[in-house]
Amino acid sequence: MTSYRKTAAVATAVVLGVLVVPGPTAVAEGGVLWGVAVIPPGREGIVEVAGYQGAGAALTLVAPRGVRVTGVPLGASGYRGAVAADGRSGTYTVTGDAAGQAWRGRSFPFVLAVPADAVPGTRLRGCELRVTDARGVRRAAGRCAVTVGLAGPTLTRPLSGVPLPARPEIAGKAHPGAKVTVRDKDEREACATTAARDGTWACTPAPALPGGANRLQAVATLNGVSAMSEQIDIAVRESGAGQ
């Protein structure tokens, strides 16, 4: 069973990239390999690669410029993971314990760390994938697209469980410059604004929220990428109940 020793230290948004590696008889030098990842600035995310190749082969991911490989957390026996000293790449190699086994059905996680000053929506260049056989001969090669994502916004006001007026101030934090839209339980827009340079934002519903139980969630968008906050349950005072 796959065991990710480092999962707890990785950002909550885990990303998945799929690498389809042809079998030995079908592999060509020009074989196309592909992986996809979206990771927020200053966070780590997992690119999980699945494929097929014979025993003794090695799967290597070369990180985009400015990004580091910080972990190869596969815990299965028969596969050895290693990270280059400079963090530029990570490799999984089939060891003697897995001799005669194929890679089909197994996934190989690579943990990537994106720098804190990366701009959301930017596609980072230079991510490469390759498979070599037991003799070191390249059997397949390709690229992975790593896009800088957006950290989820937070909702700091209003407080859950406190009776609220129909137009409470809604506030929180988000990436500076991100557009923040707050929606209620029925997906109606409560209010919208733009996060300030320090990341703070605040807005007031217009029109007023309906009385009774409700739920709020903030969605931040910047340069074509978006992220959602956790939902908070609220209770709005009914009309005439001391608003």
TORDO-60569 format. One line per field, with one value per atom (N, C-alpha, C): atom name; x, z negated, y negated. Coordinates in steps of 0.1 Angstrom, whole numbers, plus 5000, padded with zeros to 4 digits. Layout:
! TORDO-60569
atom (CA | ...)
px (X | ...)
pz (Z | ...)
py (Y | ...)
END
This chain:
! TORDO-60569
atom (N | CA | C | N | CA | C | N | CA | C | N | CA | C | N | CA | C | N | CA | C | N | CA | C | N | CA | C | N | CA | C | N | CA | C | N | CA | C | N | CA | C | N | CA | C | N | CA | C | N | CA | C | N | CA | C | N | CA | C | N | CA | C | N | CA | C | N | CA | C | N | CA | C | N | CA | C | N | CA | C | N | CA | C | N | CA | C | N | CA | C | N | CA | C | N | CA | C | N | CA | C | N | CA | C | N | CA | C | N | CA | C | N | CA | C | N | CA | C | N | CA | C | N | CA | C | N | CA | C | N | CA | C | N | CA | C | N | CA | C | N | CA | C | N | CA | C | N | CA | C | N | CA | C | N | CA | C | N | CA | C | N | CA | C | N | CA | C | N | CA | C | N | CA | C | N | CA | C | N | CA | C | N | CA | C | N | CA | C | N | CA | C | N | CA | C | N | CA | C | N | CA | C | N | CA | C | N | CA | C | N | CA | C | N | CA | C | N | CA | C | N | CA | C | N | CA | C | N | CA | C | N | CA | C | N | CA | C | N | CA | C | N | CA | C | N | CA | C | N | CA | C | N | CA | C | N | CA | C | N | CA | C | N | CA | C | N | CA | C | N | CA | C | N | CA | C | N | CA | C | N | CA | C | N | CA | C | N | CA | C | N | CA | C | N | CA | C | N | CA | C | N | CA | C | N | CA | C | N | CA | C | N | CA | C | N | CA | C | N | CA | C | N | CA | C | N | CA | C | N | CA | C | N | CA | C | N | CA | C | N | CA | C | N | CA | C | N | CA | C | N | CA | C | N | CA | C | N | CA | C | N | CA | C | N | CA | C | N | CA | C | N | CA | C | N | CA | C | N | CA | C | N | CA | C | N | CA | C | N | CA | C | N | CA | C | N | CA | C | N | CA | C | N | CA | C | N | CA | C | N | CA | C | N | CA | C | N | CA | C | N | CA | C | N | CA | C | N | CA | C | N | CA | C | N | CA | C | N | CA | C | N | CA | C | N | CA | C | N | CA | C | N | CA | C | N | CA | C | N | CA | C | N | CA | C | N | CA | C | N | CA | C | N | CA | C | N | CA | C | N | CA | C | N | CA | C | N | CA | C | N | CA | C | N | CA | C | N | CA | C | N | CA | C | N | CA | C | N | CA | C | N | CA | C | N | CA | C | N | CA | C | N | CA | C | N | CA | C | N | CA | C | N | CA | C | N | CA | C | N | CA | C | N | CA | C | N | CA | C | N | CA | C | N | CA | C | N | CA | C | N | CA | C | N | CA | C | N | CA | C | N | CA | C | N | CA | C | N | CA | C | N | CA | C | N | CA | C | N | CA | C | N | CA | C | N | CA | C | N | CA | C | N | CA | C | N | CA | C | N | CA | C | N | CA | C | N | CA | C | N | CA | C | N | CA | C | N | CA | C | N | CA | C | N | CA | C | N | CA | C | N | CA | C | N | CA | C | N | CA | C | N | CA | C | N | CA | C | N | CA | C | N | CA | C | N | CA | C | N | CA | C | N | CA | C | N | CA | C | N | CA | C | N | CA | C | N | CA | C | N | CA | C | N | CA | C | N | CA | C | N | CA | C | N | CA | C | N | CA | C | N | CA | C | N | CA | C | N | CA | C | N | CA | C | N | CA | C | N | CA | C | N | CA | C | N | CA | C | N | CA | C | N | CA | C | N | CA | C | N | CA | C | N | CA | C | N | CA | C | N | CA | C | N | CA | C | N | CA | C | N | CA | C | N | CA | C | N | CA | C | N | CA | C | N | CA | C | N | CA | C | N | CA | C | N | CA | C | N | CA | C | N | CA | C | N | CA | C | N | CA | C | N | CA | C | N | CA | C | N | CA | C | N | CA | C | N | CA | C | N | CA | C | N | CA | C | N | CA | C | N | CA | C | N | CA | C | N | CA | C)
px (5008 | 5000 | 5009 | 5005 | 5013 | 5012 | 5023 | 5023 | 5031 | 5024 | 5030 | 5034 | 5047 | 5052 | 5051 | 5052 | 5053 | 5039 | 5029 | 5016 | 5012 | 5014 | 5009 | 5016 | 5028 | 5035 | 5032 | 5024 | 5021 | 5009 | 5008 | 4996 | 4984 | 4973 | 4960 | 4955 | 4959 | 4955 | 4966 | 4962 | 4972 | 4968 | 4978 | 4975 | 4979 | 4974 | 4976 | 4980 | 4992 | 4996 | 4997 | 4993 | 4993 | 5003 | 5012 | 5022 | 5019 | 5016 | 5013 | 5026 | 5032 | 5045 | 5042 | 5045 | 5042 | 5051 | 5046 | 5053 | 5066 | 5075 | 5088 | 5088 | 5078 | 5077 | 5072 | 5065 | 5059 | 5066 | 5076 | 5083 | 5091 | 5091 | 5099 | 5105 | 5117 | 5124 | 5115 | 5105 | 5096 | 5083 | 5083 | 5070 | 5067 | 5054 | 5050 | 5046 | 5052 | 5048 | 5043 | 5034 | 5028 | 5024 | 5025 | 5021 | 5016 | 5006 | 5000 | 5000 | 5003 | 5002 | 4998 | 4990 | 4987 | 4990 | 5000 | 5005 | 5005 | 4999 | 4999 | 5013 | 5016 | 5029 | 5032 | 5045 | 5050 | 5044 | 5039 | 5033 | 5040 | 5037 | 5041 | 5029 | 5031 | 5020 | 5026 | 5018 | 5022 | 5018 | 5028 | 5025 | 5026 | 5015 | 5015 | 5015 | 5026 | 5028 | 5025 | 5017 | 5013 | 5018 | 5023 | 5028 | 5032 | 5039 | 5043 | 5057 | 5065 | 5079 | 5085 | 5095 | 5100 | 5109 | 5112 | 5121 | 5135 | 5140 | 5153 | 5152 | 5140 | 5139 | 5139 | 5140 | 5140 | 5131 | 5124 | 5115 | 5120 | 5123 | 5128 | 5119 | 5117 | 5110 | 5120 | 5123 | 5131 | 5122 | 5124 | 5115 | 5116 | 5106 | 5107 | 5117 | 5121 | 5131 | 5125 | 5132 | 5128 | 5120 | 5116 | 5109 | 5118 | 5116 | 5124 | 5116 | 5122 | 5117 | 5121 | 5111 | 5115 | 5112 | 5106 | 5103 | 5099 | 5102 | 5097 | 5092 | 5079 | 5074 | 5068 | 5070 | 5065 | 5071 | 5062 | 5067 | 5067 | 5064 | 5063 | 5077 | 5079 | 5091 | 5094 | 5107 | 5111 | 5113 | 5111 | 5113 | 5120 | 5131 | 5140 | 5138 | 5135 | 5133 | 5145 | 5149 | 5160 | 5157 | 5161 | 5161 | 5175 | 5177 | 5190 | 5194 | 5207 | 5212 | 5208 | 5206 | 5202 | 5187 | 5180 | 5165 | 5160 | 5168 | 5163 | 5156 | 5158 | 5151 | 5148 | 5140 | 5137 | 5136 | 5140 | 5140 | 5135 | 5127 | 5123 | 5130 | 5136 | 5143 | 5138 | 5135 | 5131 | 5143 | 5142 | 5154 | 5152 | 5162 | 5161 | 5149 | 5144 | 5132 | 5120 | 5120 | 5109 | 5112 | 5123 | 5127 | 5116 | 5114 | 5103 | 5090 | 5088 | 5076 | 5074 | 5062 | 5060 | 5055 | 5055 | 5051 | 5036 | 5029 | 5015 | 5007 | 4998 | 4989 | 4995 | 5008 | 5014 | 5016 | 5015 | 5017 | 5029 | 5036 | 5049 | 5047 | 5047 | 5045 | 5058 | 5058 | 5069 | 5064 | 5070 | 5066 | 5074 | 5067 | 5073 | 5070 | 5080 | 5078 | 5079 | 5069 | 5068 | 5072 | 5081 | 5085 | 5074 | 5076 | 5065 | 5062 | 5072 | 5070 | 5065 | 5062 | 5056 | 5043 | 5040 | 5028 | 5017 | 5005 | 4994 | 4990 | 4988 | 4984 | 4995 | 5008 | 5020 | 5022 | 5025 | 5030 | 5045 | 5050 | 5065 | 5071 | 5082 | 5088 | 5099 | 5102 | 5113 | 5110 | 5098 | 5094 | 5095 | 5103 | 5105 | 5103 | 5099 | 5097 | 5105 | 5111 | 5118 | 5118 | 5119 | 5120 | 5132 | 5141 | 5153 | 5152 | 5158 | 5157 | 5169 | 5171 | 5181 | 5195 | 5197 | 5210 | 5212 | 5202 | 5203 | 5199 | 5193 | 5189 | 5175 | 5173 | 5161 | 5150 | 5139 | 5128 | 5116 | 5115 | 5104 | 5107 | 5102 | 5104 | 5092 | 5092 | 5080 | 5082 | 5071 | 5071 | 5059 | 5060 | 5049 | 5046 | 5034 | 5030 | 5027 | 5035 | 5033 | 5028 | 5016 | 5010 | 5009 | 5013 | 5012 | 4997 | 4993 | 4978 | 4976 | 4965 | 4961 | 4958 | 4963 | 4960 | 4945 | 4938 | 4924 | 4923 | 4913 | 4910 | 4905 | 4905 | 4899 | 4887 | 4878 | 4867 | 4869 | 4872 | 4874 | 4862 | 4853 | 4841 | 4830 | 4818 | 4812 | 4816 | 4813 | 4816 | 4804 | 4807 | 4796 | 4789 | 4776 | 4769 | 4764 | 4767 | 4763 | 4752 | 4740 | 4729 | 4734 | 4731 | 4736 | 4726 | 4729 | 4719 | 4719 | 4710 | 4708 | 4719 | 4727 | 4738 | 4751 | 4756 | 4768 | 4781 | 4791 | 4803 | 4810 | 4814 | 4821 | 4835 | 4845 | 4859 | 4868 | 4880 | 4890 | 4903 | 4910 | 4923 | 4924 | 4931 | 4933 | 4946 | 4950 | 4962 | 4960 | 4970 | 4968 | 4964 | 4954 | 4949 | 4939 | 4936 | 4926 | 4912 | 4903 | 4889 | 4883 | 4876 | 4869 | 4854 | 4848 | 4833 | 4828 | 4818 | 4812 | 4798 | 4796 | 4783 | 4776 | 4763 | 4755 | 4752 | 4744 | 4741 | 4734 | 4727 | 4720 | 4728 | 4741 | 4750 | 4747 | 4740 | 4738 | 4749 | 4753 | 4764 | 4759 | 4766 | 4763 | 4770 | 4783 | 4791 | 4804 | 4811 | 4824 | 4833 | 4846 | 4856 | 4869 | 4879 | 4893 | 4902 | 4910 | 4920 | 4930 | 4933 | 4942 | 4957 | 4966 | 4980 | 4985 | 4979 | 4982 | 4974 | 4965 | 4957 | 4944 | 4941 | 4928 | 4917 | 4905 | 4894 | 4881 | 4871 | 4859 | 4848 | 4836 | 4824 | 4812 | 4801 | 4788 | 4777 | 4769 | 4759 | 4749 | 4746 | 4736 | 4730 | 4718 | 4708 | 4711 | 4702 | 4703 | 4702 | 4708 | 4707 | 4693 | 4687 | 4674 | 4676 | 4665 | 4666 | 4667 | 4672 | 4673 | 4687 | 4688 | 4701 | 4707 | 4720 | 4726 | 4740 | 4747 | 4761 | 4769 | 4781 | 4789 | 4802 | 4806 | 4819 | 4825 | 4838 | 4845 | 4853 | 4853 | 4860 | 4869 | 4883 | 4892 | 4897 | 4898 | 4902 | 4913 | 4923 | 4934 | 4941 | 4943 | 4950 | 4946 | 4932 | 4927 | 4927 | 4932 | 4932 | 4923 | 4917 | 4908 | 4910 | 4904 | 4905 | 4893 | 4889 | 4877 | 4881 | 4874 | 4876 | 4868 | 4869 | 4860 | 4847 | 4836 | 4823 | 4821 | 4813 | 4809 | 4794 | 4788 | 4774 | 4771 | 4760 | 4756 | 4741 | 4736 | 4722 | 4719 | 4710 | 4706 | 4693 | 4692 | 4680 | 4669 | 4657 | 4646 | 4642 | 4635 | 4631 | 4622 | 4626 | 4618 | 4623 | 4634 | 4639 | 4651 | 4651 | 4662 | 4674 | 4671 | 4682 | 4687)
pz (5000 | 5000 | 5000 | 5008 | 5009 | 4996 | 4991 | 4978 | 4981 | 4978 | 4980 | 4967 | 4964 | 4951 | 4948 | 4959 | 4958 | 4960 | 4962 | 4965 | 4956 | 4943 | 4933 | 4934 | 4940 | 4941 | 4954 | 4963 | 4976 | 4975 | 4984 | 4984 | 4986 | 4981 | 4981 | 4995 | 5005 | 5018 | 5025 | 5026 | 5032 | 5046 | 5055 | 5069 | 5075 | 5087 | 5093 | 5107 | 5111 | 5125 | 5129 | 5141 | 5146 | 5157 | 5156 | 5166 | 5171 | 5184 | 5190 | 5197 | 5192 | 5198 | 5206 | 5218 | 5227 | 5222 | 5225 | 5221 | 5229 | 5226 | 5232 | 5247 | 5252 | 5266 | 5274 | 5267 | 5274 | 5272 | 5264 | 5260 | 5272 | 5275 | 5285 | 5279 | 5285 | 5280 | 5280 | 5289 | 5290 | 5283 | 5274 | 5266 | 5258 | 5257 | 5250 | 5236 | 5226 | 5212 | 5207 | 5198 | 5194 | 5179 | 5172 | 5158 | 5156 | 5146 | 5143 | 5128 | 5124 | 5110 | 5109 | 5098 | 5095 | 5080 | 5077 | 5063 | 5059 | 5048 | 5044 | 5040 | 5040 | 5036 | 5022 | 5019 | 5006 | 5000 | 5009 | 5004 | 5011 | 5006 | 5012 | 5018 | 5028 | 5034 | 5040 | 5042 | 5047 | 5061 | 5070 | 5083 | 5083 | 5086 | 5085 | 5099 | 5102 | 5115 | 5115 | 5125 | 5126 | 5140 | 5140 | 5153 | 5154 | 5164 | 5166 | 5172 | 5166 | 5172 | 5165 | 5171 | 5166 | 5154 | 5147 | 5135 | 5139 | 5129 | 5131 | 5137 | 5141 | 5147 | 5136 | 5141 | 5132 | 5137 | 5129 | 5132 | 5126 | 5134 | 5128 | 5132 | 5122 | 5124 | 5122 | 5132 | 5130 | 5128 | 5117 | 5113 | 5122 | 5123 | 5130 | 5123 | 5131 | 5126 | 5114 | 5103 | 5090 | 5081 | 5085 | 5077 | 5073 | 5061 | 5055 | 5053 | 5056 | 5052 | 5038 | 5029 | 5014 | 5009 | 5016 | 5011 | 5022 | 5019 | 5027 | 5018 | 5013 | 5001 | 5003 | 5015 | 5016 | 5006 | 4999 | 4989 | 4992 | 5005 | 5009 | 5010 | 5007 | 5008 | 5023 | 5027 | 5040 | 5049 | 5043 | 5051 | 5042 | 5047 | 5040 | 5045 | 5036 | 5040 | 5035 | 5043 | 5039 | 5045 | 5037 | 5041 | 5043 | 5055 | 5057 | 5047 | 5044 | 5033 | 5035 | 5048 | 5050 | 5051 | 5050 | 5050 | 5064 | 5074 | 5088 | 5094 | 5088 | 5093 | 5083 | 5086 | 5077 | 5086 | 5081 | 5089 | 5081 | 5088 | 5082 | 5091 | 5084 | 5091 | 5086 | 5095 | 5091 | 5086 | 5073 | 5067 | 5069 | 5064 | 5066 | 5059 | 5049 | 5042 | 5052 | 5062 | 5071 | 5085 | 5085 | 5098 | 5104 | 5117 | 5124 | 5123 | 5115 | 5113 | 5124 | 5127 | 5136 | 5128 | 5134 | 5127 | 5128 | 5136 | 5139 | 5126 | 5125 | 5113 | 5101 | 5102 | 5090 | 5094 | 5083 | 5085 | 5077 | 5082 | 5076 | 5073 | 5060 | 5056 | 5056 | 5061 | 5060 | 5053 | 5042 | 5035 | 5040 | 5045 | 5051 | 5042 | 5040 | 5032 | 5041 | 5042 | 5050 | 5041 | 5046 | 5038 | 5034 | 5023 | 5018 | 5027 | 5035 | 5043 | 5057 | 5059 | 5072 | 5075 | 5087 | 5090 | 5094 | 5087 | 5091 | 5105 | 5111 | 5125 | 5135 | 5130 | 5138 | 5140 | 5153 | 5156 | 5155 | 5146 | 5144 | 5155 | 5160 | 5171 | 5167 | 5175 | 5172 | 5165 | 5163 | 5156 | 5167 | 5163 | 5173 | 5166 | 5174 | 5169 | 5179 | 5173 | 5182 | 5175 | 5183 | 5178 | 5185 | 5177 | 5183 | 5179 | 5187 | 5184 | 5175 | 5172 | 5162 | 5167 | 5180 | 5186 | 5187 | 5182 | 5183 | 5196 | 5205 | 5218 | 5217 | 5222 | 5221 | 5229 | 5222 | 5229 | 5232 | 5225 | 5227 | 5221 | 5226 | 5221 | 5223 | 5215 | 5216 | 5207 | 5205 | 5197 | 5187 | 5176 | 5167 | 5166 | 5166 | 5165 | 5150 | 5144 | 5130 | 5131 | 5126 | 5125 | 5111 | 5109 | 5095 | 5092 | 5082 | 5078 | 5069 | 5061 | 5052 | 5039 | 5028 | 5015 | 5012 | 5005 | 5001 | 4993 | 4995 | 4987 | 4973 | 4963 | 4950 | 4947 | 4939 | 4934 | 4919 | 4915 | 4901 | 4894 | 4902 | 4897 | 4908 | 4904 | 4890 | 4883 | 4870 | 4862 | 4863 | 4864 | 4865 | 4852 | 4852 | 4840 | 4833 | 4838 | 4832 | 4841 | 4835 | 4843 | 4849 | 4862 | 4870 | 4876 | 4879 | 4886 | 4901 | 4908 | 4922 | 4931 | 4927 | 4935 | 4927 | 4922 | 4914 | 4922 | 4916 | 4923 | 4924 | 4936 | 4939 | 4942 | 4936 | 4938 | 4937 | 4941 | 4940 | 4947 | 4951 | 4958 | 4971 | 4980 | 4993 | 4999 | 5011 | 5017 | 5022 | 5020 | 5024 | 5038 | 5041 | 5054 | 5059 | 5052 | 5056 | 5055 | 5064 | 5063 | 5054 | 5044 | 5034 | 5036 | 5038 | 5039 | 5028 | 5020 | 5009 | 5014 | 5013 | 5016 | 5004 | 5005 | 4994 | 4997 | 4989 | 4991 | 5004 | 5010 | 5022 | 5034 | 5032 | 5043 | 5048 | 5040 | 5043 | 5039 | 5047 | 5043 | 5031 | 5020 | 5009 | 5011 | 5014 | 5017 | 5023 | 5029 | 5035 | 5033 | 5033 | 5032 | 5037 | 5035 | 5038 | 5026 | 5024 | 5013 | 5014 | 5003 | 5002 | 5003 | 5003 | 5004 | 4993 | 4981 | 4969 | 4969 | 4979 | 4980 | 4973 | 4966 | 4959 | 4969 | 4966 | 4974 | 4965 | 4970 | 4962 | 4972 | 4970 | 4978 | 4970 | 4974 | 4967 | 4977 | 4974 | 4983 | 4988 | 5001 | 5007 | 5018 | 5018 | 5007 | 4995 | 4985 | 4972 | 4973 | 4964 | 4963 | 4958 | 4962 | 4957 | 4942 | 4935 | 4921 | 4920 | 4908 | 4906 | 4908 | 4908 | 4910 | 4924 | 4924 | 4937 | 4937 | 4948 | 4948 | 4958 | 4954 | 4962 | 4967 | 4979 | 4984 | 4993 | 4991 | 5000 | 5011 | 5023 | 5034 | 5039 | 5039 | 5044 | 5058 | 5067 | 5081 | 5085 | 5091 | 5096 | 5107 | 5118 | 5130 | 5135 | 5134 | 5140 | 5131 | 5118 | 5109 | 5097 | 5090 | 5079 | 5068 | 5056 | 5045 | 5035 | 5028 | 5019 | 5004 | 4996 | 4982 | 4976 | 4963 | 4956 | 4955 | 4954 | 4952 | 4937 | 4934 | 4920 | 4919 | 4909 | 4907 | 4899 | 4903 | 4896 | 4894 | 4885 | 4882 | 4883 | 4893 | 4894 | 4887 | 4879 | 4872 | 4882 | 4878 | 4887 | 4886 | 4897 | 4898 | 4886 | 4880 | 4868 | 4855 | 4855 | 4843 | 4838 | 4838 | 4833 | 4842 | 4855 | 4864 | 4863)
py (5012 | 5000 | 4988 | 4978 | 4965 | 4958 | 4953 | 4945 | 4932 | 4921 | 4908 | 4902 | 4904 | 4900 | 4885 | 4877 | 4863 | 4855 | 4863 | 4857 | 4846 | 4848 | 4838 | 4825 | 4824 | 4812 | 4805 | 4811 | 4805 | 4797 | 4787 | 4778 | 4786 | 4780 | 4788 | 4791 | 4783 | 4786 | 4795 | 4808 | 4817 | 4819 | 4817 | 4817 | 4831 | 4834 | 4847 | 4845 | 4850 | 4850 | 4865 | 4868 | 4882 | 4883 | 4893 | 4895 | 4909 | 4910 | 4923 | 4928 | 4938 | 4943 | 4955 | 4956 | 4968 | 4980 | 4992 | 5004 | 5005 | 5014 | 5015 | 5017 | 5024 | 5027 | 5015 | 5006 | 4995 | 4982 | 4981 | 4969 | 4964 | 4951 | 4945 | 4933 | 4928 | 4917 | 4904 | 4904 | 4892 | 4894 | 4904 | 4906 | 4894 | 4891 | 4879 | 4882 | 4875 | 4877 | 4863 | 4864 | 4851 | 4852 | 4841 | 4840 | 4826 | 4824 | 4811 | 4809 | 4797 | 4793 | 4778 | 4775 | 4762 | 4760 | 4751 | 4750 | 4735 | 4731 | 4717 | 4713 | 4700 | 4694 | 4698 | 4701 | 4704 | 4717 | 4726 | 4739 | 4750 | 4762 | 4774 | 4782 | 4789 | 4797 | 4810 | 4820 | 4833 | 4834 | 4837 | 4842 | 4857 | 4864 | 4878 | 4884 | 4892 | 4897 | 4912 | 4916 | 4930 | 4935 | 4947 | 4952 | 4966 | 4970 | 4984 | 4985 | 4993 | 4995 | 5007 | 5013 | 5026 | 5024 | 5035 | 5035 | 5029 | 5021 | 5015 | 5001 | 4997 | 4984 | 4973 | 4961 | 4949 | 4938 | 4932 | 4921 | 4909 | 4898 | 4886 | 4874 | 4866 | 4853 | 4842 | 4833 | 4821 | 4809 | 4803 | 4792 | 4780 | 4771 | 4759 | 4750 | 4740 | 4730 | 4723 | 4722 | 4716 | 4724 | 4737 | 4746 | 4757 | 4762 | 4773 | 4786 | 4797 | 4810 | 4812 | 4813 | 4815 | 4828 | 4837 | 4850 | 4860 | 4873 | 4884 | 4894 | 4892 | 4899 | 4913 | 4919 | 4933 | 4942 | 4950 | 4959 | 4973 | 4977 | 4991 | 4997 | 5009 | 5016 | 5019 | 5020 | 5023 | 5011 | 4999 | 4986 | 4977 | 4971 | 4962 | 4948 | 4939 | 4925 | 4917 | 4907 | 4898 | 4884 | 4874 | 4860 | 4855 | 4848 | 4842 | 4832 | 4831 | 4823 | 4808 | 4804 | 4790 | 4788 | 4799 | 4799 | 4797 | 4798 | 4796 | 4807 | 4819 | 4831 | 4842 | 4851 | 4862 | 4875 | 4886 | 4899 | 4910 | 4919 | 4932 | 4943 | 4952 | 4963 | 4976 | 4986 | 4999 | 5006 | 5012 | 5019 | 5034 | 5041 | 5056 | 5062 | 5056 | 5061 | 5062 | 5054 | 5053 | 5059 | 5066 | 5072 | 5081 | 5079 | 5086 | 5080 | 5069 | 5063 | 5052 | 5048 | 5037 | 5025 | 5013 | 5001 | 4999 | 5007 | 5005 | 5005 | 4995 | 4994 | 4988 | 4984 | 4977 | 4963 | 4954 | 4940 | 4936 | 4925 | 4921 | 4906 | 4902 | 4888 | 4880 | 4868 | 4859 | 4846 | 4842 | 4830 | 4818 | 4808 | 4796 | 4784 | 4775 | 4763 | 4751 | 4743 | 4731 | 4719 | 4710 | 4698 | 4689 | 4682 | 4674 | 4662 | 4657 | 4645 | 4649 | 4661 | 4665 | 4658 | 4655 | 4647 | 4657 | 4657 | 4666 | 4665 | 4676 | 4676 | 4678 | 4677 | 4679 | 4693 | 4697 | 4711 | 4711 | 4719 | 4720 | 4729 | 4725 | 4732 | 4741 | 4752 | 4760 | 4773 | 4777 | 4789 | 4801 | 4811 | 4822 | 4835 | 4845 | 4859 | 4868 | 4878 | 4888 | 4902 | 4912 | 4926 | 4932 | 4938 | 4945 | 4959 | 4968 | 4982 | 4986 | 4998 | 5003 | 5000 | 4998 | 4994 | 4979 | 4971 | 4957 | 4951 | 4959 | 4954 | 4948 | 4936 | 4929 | 4936 | 4940 | 4947 | 4938 | 4928 | 4918 | 4905 | 4894 | 4881 | 4872 | 4862 | 4852 | 4841 | 4834 | 4822 | 4822 | 4814 | 4812 | 4797 | 4793 | 4779 | 4776 | 4768 | 4763 | 4749 | 4747 | 4733 | 4729 | 4716 | 4710 | 4708 | 4715 | 4713 | 4702 | 4703 | 4692 | 4698 | 4693 | 4698 | 4694 | 4703 | 4701 | 4689 | 4680 | 4669 | 4673 | 4664 | 4668 | 4658 | 4663 | 4656 | 4654 | 4641 | 4639 | 4632 | 4626 | 4620 | 4623 | 4626 | 4626 | 4639 | 4639 | 4651 | 4661 | 4673 | 4683 | 4685 | 4686 | 4689 | 4676 | 4664 | 4652 | 4646 | 4643 | 4637 | 4624 | 4623 | 4612 | 4603 | 4590 | 4582 | 4586 | 4581 | 4586 | 4581 | 4571 | 4567 | 4566 | 4578 | 4578 | 4575 | 4569 | 4568 | 4582 | 4585 | 4598 | 4594 | 4601 | 4597 | 4609 | 4608 | 4618 | 4614 | 4624 | 4622 | 4630 | 4625 | 4632 | 4627 | 4633 | 4628 | 4613 | 4605 | 4591 | 4589 | 4581 | 4579 | 4588 | 4599 | 4609 | 4603 | 4607 | 4603 | 4614 | 4609 | 4618 | 4617 | 4628 | 4628 | 4637 | 4633 | 4640 | 4645 | 4658 | 4664 | 4671 | 4671 | 4677 | 4692 | 4698 | 4712 | 4715 | 4706 | 4708 | 4703 | 4701 | 4696 | 4682 | 4675 | 4661 | 4652 | 4642 | 4633 | 4624 | 4625 | 4616 | 4603 | 4603 | 4591 | 4594 | 4584 | 4587 | 4575 | 4577 | 4566 | 4571 | 4563 | 4567 | 4566 | 4576 | 4576 | 4565 | 4559 | 4548 | 4553 | 4544 | 4548 | 4557 | 4555 | 4563 | 4576 | 4578 | 4590 | 4589 | 4579 | 4578 | 4574 | 4578 | 4574 | 4574 | 4566 | 4565 | 4560 | 4565 | 4560 | 4562 | 4555 | 4556 | 4560 | 4570 | 4575 | 4564 | 4564 | 4556 | 4563 | 4568 | 4565 | 4573 | 4571 | 4577 | 4592 | 4599 | 4614 | 4618 | 4628 | 4633 | 4637 | 4636 | 4640 | 4655 | 4660 | 4674 | 4680 | 4693 | 4700 | 4698 | 4696 | 4694 | 4699 | 4698 | 4702 | 4693 | 4690 | 4681 | 4688 | 4684 | 4689 | 4679 | 4676 | 4667 | 4674 | 4668 | 4673 | 4662 | 4665 | 4655 | 4658 | 4648 | 4651 | 4640 | 4645 | 4636 | 4643 | 4635 | 4640 | 4654 | 4656 | 4669 | 4681 | 4679 | 4690 | 4686 | 4696 | 4692 | 4702 | 4699 | 4707 | 4703 | 4713 | 4711 | 4712 | 4704 | 4705 | 4717 | 4719 | 4728 | 4722 | 4729 | 4724 | 4721 | 4710 | 4708 | 4707 | 4713 | 4712 | 4700 | 4693 | 4681 | 4681 | 4672 | 4671 | 4656 | 4652 | 4638 | 4636 | 4625 | 4622 | 4620 | 4625 | 4623 | 4608 | 4603 | 4589 | 4585 | 4574 | 4569 | 4575 | 4583 | 4589 | 4582 | 4569 | 4561 | 4558 | 4558 | 4555 | 4541)
END
